[in-house]
Amino acid sequence: MLTKSQVEEIREHLDKAQNPLFLFDNDPDGLCSFILLQRGFGKGKGVPIKSFPDLIEDYFKKVEELGSDYIFILDKPVVSDKFFDEARKRNIPVVWIDHHLVEKELVPDFVNYYNPVFNKSKSEEPVTALCYQIANKKDDIWISIAGCVSDKFVPENYKEFKKKYPDLIVDSEAPLDIYYKSEIGKVAKLLSFSLKDRTTNVVAMMRFMLQAKSPYEVLEEGNKNRTMHERFRQIDSKYQKLIKKAASLGDEDKKVLFFQYGGDLSISSELSNQLAYLFPNKLVVVLYLKGIKANVSMRGKKARDFLLEVIKDLDDARGGGHEEAVGGQISTEDIEKFRERLERVV
């Protein structure tokens, strides 16, 4: 977790900000992090970052468009130098809260960077847990749990959550059991799939979440969240077909489960998470092909080491993340080379 002094510093930044912009990773951990801070401090606009794997310069247009006086980056491991250059030129303070293992020395001096990975008591809990610590709003515990379990993490306050919402849990404290089998897990999935909608619907979803008083409001379909539920059903239908197809490859006597797909729906992270849950002894690799690039989502023991080793001399390849959960990008022309190297290294 963050230290007491780090929490106080971040709160001071939030108090100083008149019109902050929260740029957050396009997943439930990033979304819940923003929701917790906005609800906790009652200010700012949120924008999901859809560029992968880094926050690109184009997003600075949102700073100018909204007249933001502070930038908060949540749950994003890589930010382009050009984005930081724009912030420096305009003298706009940047607060970056993350939990990925990155090259800290590359963070510019003017950026206020907070990451418990580099604290004396090292830890990698999701940014949702850090933002719940910062906002300290007990009524929002359900948002904290939804964001954390979506990132395969069960926080200490889960015991408190179980007492308050006993009907939303399962008889397990394994994060993926909670995510795939419980009602609070369904809240996380609703948020995940809602982020993969048109901008107007994503904005409507965020507006709804900033006002929702309990997880039951999210789970019960009504006029205010109908679009969320419709989008969930639409994506889940495609998702289940892809999972079934990918899972059929798990029967092969190989250490690597390798699955690639294309189309207009990027859900490689969600697919790799569930495949890792179904096949815990395999290294799971999911590639989403779009144009000349392929997004890589990898899960399993030593996933980060394997990915970095395999892509180290591939042109325009990049990646990073946690020890057992990483993402990256390669050129589609390098897919076969990537696969052959990976299977050899593993």
N, C-alpha and C positions, 0 to 999 in steps of 0.2 A: 504494500500500500504506500501512499504518499506519506511523507513525514509531516509532523504538525506544522513546521515552518513552511513547507511547500504548500500545504492547504491554505494557510493564512495568506501567503503571497498570491495564490490564484484568486482567492476571494477579494483581495485588494484590487487586482486587475479588473475583476468583474464589477466591483463597486465603482471604479474609475470610469469604466466604459459607459458611454451614453447610448450608443447605438452599435453594439457589437454584431459582427457577422460570424456565425458558427459554420465552419466548413467541416463536414464529417464524412467518414467512410460510408459507402453505400451498402451498409448491412445493419442488422438490428443492434449490434454493439455501438456503432457510430450514431445511429438514430436515437437510441435510448440515452446515450451520453448527452446529446444535444437537448433532448426533451427534459432531462433531469436538471440541467443547468438553466434552461429557459424558465422552467416552472419554479425553480428555486430562487432565481434572481429577477424574474419578471421583465426581461428585456432581451432584445436581439432577434435576428432572423436566422433561419437555418437553411443550408443548401447542401444536399448530398453530393459527394464527389464521385462522378461516374468515370472519370479518366482512370486508366489502369496501366501500370501499378502506381504511378505518381500523381500528385496534385499538380496540374499543369498551369502555365501562365494565364491561359484563357479565363480561369476562374477569378482572376483579379478584376475582371469587368464587373462582377457582382459587387465588389467592394465599392467601386465608383458609382454603379447604378443605385445602390442603396444608401450611399453617403455614410458608409460605416467608418467609425473612428477607432475600432479595435478589431483584430482578427484572432479568432480562436480556431485552431486546427485540432480535430479530435479523431483519434484512432487511424491515422494515416502514417505509414512508415517512411514514405518517400515524398519529398516536395521538390519541385524543380527550382533550380537556382534563379531562373528568370522570374518566377513568382516572388521569391524573396527580394530580388532586385527592385521590383515595382514597389513593394512595401517599404523598403529602405529609402527609395527616392522620395516617397510621399510622407516619410516619417510616421508611419502607422505602426503601432505596437503589435507584435505577434506573440501569442501564447500558444504553445504546441504541447498537447497532452497525448502521450502515446504509451504503448506497452510492448512494442516489438523490439527485437534485438537489432540495432542498427549501428552504423559507424557514427558515433556521437561527435567525433571531431569534425564531421562535415556540416554540423549545424552552425549556421552563422552566429556570430557573437551577439548580435542585437536581438536574437530570438530568445524568448523566455521558454526554455525547454524543460519539461517535466516527464520523467519516465522512471518508474520504480525498478526497472531492470538495472539501472545504474546507481541505485541507492545502496547504502551499506548493507541493509537487509534486503537483498535482491528478491524481486517477485515479478510475476508476469500476469497478474489478474487483468481482466478486460477493462477498457477505459470506462465502461458503464460503472464498474465498482468504484473507480476513482472519482467519477463525477457524483456518485451517490454520497461518497465521503465528503466531497466539497460542498454540495448543496445541503446535505444533512436534513432532508425533509422526509420524515418517517412515513408519511402517508403514501409516498412514492416507492415504497419497497417493492411493489409488484413490477414496476418498470425496471428496477434494478435487477430483479431476478430474471425477467424475460431477456434482457440484454446479456446477462452473464451466461445463462445456460445456452443461449444461441452460439456463444463463443466457447462452448465446452468447459465451463467453469462453474463450480458451485461455491458461492461466497459464504462467509461466516454467518451472515444474517438470514441464511436460508431457514435456520431453525425458527427464527422469529416469524418468517413468512409462513411456515407450515402451521404454526399455531393460529395465525390470523386467517389463512385461507386453506383449511384442511381438505376442502373439496376440489382443489386445483392441483393436487400433488399425486404422486404414485409412491408405492412402497419401495423406494430406491433413492439413493443419493448420488447415483452415477449421473453425471451431467447429460449424457446422451439418452439415458432412460427417461430423464425428466423432459428433455426436449422432444423426443419422439412419441412419448406415451402419456403425457400429462396435459391438462388444460392450460397451464401457464406456458407450456411448450407450444401449444397451439397459438397463443398470443404472439409468441416470438415468430412463428411461421407466418402468421397473418401479416406481421410487420415486414418480414423479409420479402414476401411476394408482392406486397403493396408498393415497395420501393421500385419494383420492376414494372411500373405503369407509366402512363403519360404524365408529363409534368403537372398539369392541372389537377390530376387525381392524387399525385404525390403530395402536392401542396394542401389539398383538402384533407388527406389522411393526417398530415402533420398538425393541421389546425384542430382536427378532432382529438388527436392524442394529447395536445397541450391542454385540452379542457376535460378530458376523461377523468372521472373520479375513482374508477375502480376497474379491475380486469374484466368484470362482468359486462361493463358497457362495451368493451371491445369484442367479447365473445358472442354477445347477443346481437344478431343482425337487426338493424333498424334504418331509419331514413338517413341518419348522420354517418353511418359507416357501411351502407349497402355496397358501395363501390369497392371497398376493401374486401368484402366477402365474395363478391362476384369475381374480382381479380384472383383471389385465392383459389376459387374453384376452377377458373380457367387455366391457371398455371399448374395447379396440382394435377390436373388431368394429363398434361404433357409430361410433367415431372414423373409421375408414376410409370408411364410407358418407358421413359428413359432409364429409370432405376431398374425396371424389370429386364430391359435389354442389357444394361451394364452388369447387373448381378449374375446374369447367365454366364458371363466370362469368369466369374469367381470360382467356378468349378474346375477350371483348368489348373493343372498341377504346376503352377508358377508362383514365384515370390512376388511378382508385380501384376496387379490388375490394371490394365491399360485400356482406357475407353476414350474415344473421341466422337464428337458430334458437331453439327452446325445448326443453321437456322437463325431465327430472329430473337431467340430467348437465351440469354447468358445466365445459366444457373450452375456453373461448374463447381463453385464452392459448396453449394447445397448438396449436389450430387456426390462430391468426394467425401463430405462429412458422413452421409448416410452409408456409403459404400464401406468406409472405414469402420463404421459401427457394425455392419453386417459381416465384414471380413477383417477382424482385428489383427490377424497375423500376416496380412499382406501389406505391401506398399501400394497405396491407391493413387493412380495418376489419371486425372480427367483433363482432356484438352477440348477447349471450345474454339472452333475454327470460324473466323470471320475475315474475309478478304485475304490479305497477305500475312496476317498475324494469327497466332494461336495463343490463347490464354491458358496457362497451366495452373492446375490446382492439385496439390500433392499432400497426402496424409499418410502418416505411419512413422515408425521409429527411424530416426536419423534423416527424416525427409529433407530438412534444410541442407544438411551436409551433402546428400545425394544430388539435390537440385543444383547447388552451387558448383559442385564438381563437374557435373555433366554440361552445364551451359558456359563454363568459364572461357572457352575460346570460340563460342558460336557468335556470329555477327549479330549485333542489335538484340542480343538476348539479355534478360535481366530477371531478377527474382530475389525473394527474401521473405522473412516472416519468423515464425516460431520454430522450435526444434522439431516438432512433429506435425506442423501445419504451415505450409508455405504456398505462395502464389508467384507466378512469373509470366513471362511472355517470350515467345520465340517466333521466328519466321516459319511459315507453313512449309517452305521448301526444306527446312531442317528437321521436320518431324521424324522421319525415318532414322536419321542420324542420331537424334535425341533419344529415340526409343532404344536403338541398338546399344548406345553407350550406357543408358540407364540400366538395362537388363544385365549388361556385362559388369557394371560397377556393383550392382546389388548382389 
